[in-house]
Amino acid sequence: TCLKKCYFETYRFSEDLDFTIKNSDHLNQDFLTDAFKEIADWVYETTGIEIPQDLIHFDIYTNQRGSISVQGKISYRCPMQPRGALPRIKLDLTDDEILALDPVSRKVHHPYSDRPEDGIHVQCYSFEEVYAEKIRALAERERPRDLYDVIHLHRHDSLRTNRALILSTLEKKCEFKGISVPTMEILESKPERAELEVEWENMLAHQLPVLPTFGQFWQELPEVFEWLYRAVEKAA
């Protein structure tokens, strides 16, 4: 979502909104409910979109890493909303992800007539941290969207990318997760490799107007590691 809305407007769509909370005291049901009731009032006054306060729910649970996480569900009613069940937004909130670099303020892509004059801005991961996080995710779970993202970020030349900073950030994230810094050999030997290819179309086709083949992306992956670890310059 960050890549689509804050970096590359033509990027693939995402399916969820994930947030890292910097203050662990805010992972509290009462705090979050009160905060989002205030947000709901502001959204309605600003846009006319209603977020019924009785349909704001936050569930606290212990995640697989043994830390506290929160799943929020927020329903909304648009001015032209027909009768029936309301659409819903799901939020995943956690504080046990490492922030290796300072967040940056980015302008949100919003090409619609209701955009405020001064735009919409949000605190998000720096590009180097997004890049490192995607490589770490590919190494840990080897899912189609991670491969797609890593290759596309490698191809993008619109931002000046600090290779050394990406690498140091990746090393910190892998150390935090207790996994090895990934290599091509590690990825090829993982049991998820076969499923990655099988699920390529199932997990990505609905997010893109045209889905490139899996082979195009997998064959390009060694170039990413050559660039990242050995500073081999990317082909134009």
Salt bridges, closest charged atoms under 4 A:
GLU9 OE1 - HIS109 ND1 3.86
GLU15 OE2 - HIS206 NE2 2.48
GLU50 OE1 - ARG77 NH1 2.94
ASP96 OD2 - ARG65 NE 2.75
GLU97 OE2 - LYS177 NZ 3.25
ASP114 OD1 - HIS110 NE2 2.68
GLU129 OE2 - LYS173 NZ 2.97
GLU133 OE2 - ARG136 NH2 2.23
GLU133 OE1 - LYS173 NZ 3.05
GLU140 OE1 - ARG136 NH1 2.26
ASP146 OD2 - ARG141 NE 2.69
ASP149 OD2 - ARG12 NH2 2.86
ASP149 OD2 - LYS134 NZ 2.83
ASP157 OD1 - LYS234 NZ 3.05
GLU192 OE1 - LYS190 NZ 3.84
GLU197 OE1 - ARG193 NH1 3.24
GLU220 OE1 - ARG155 NH2 2.82
GLU226 OE2 - ARG230 NH2 2.81
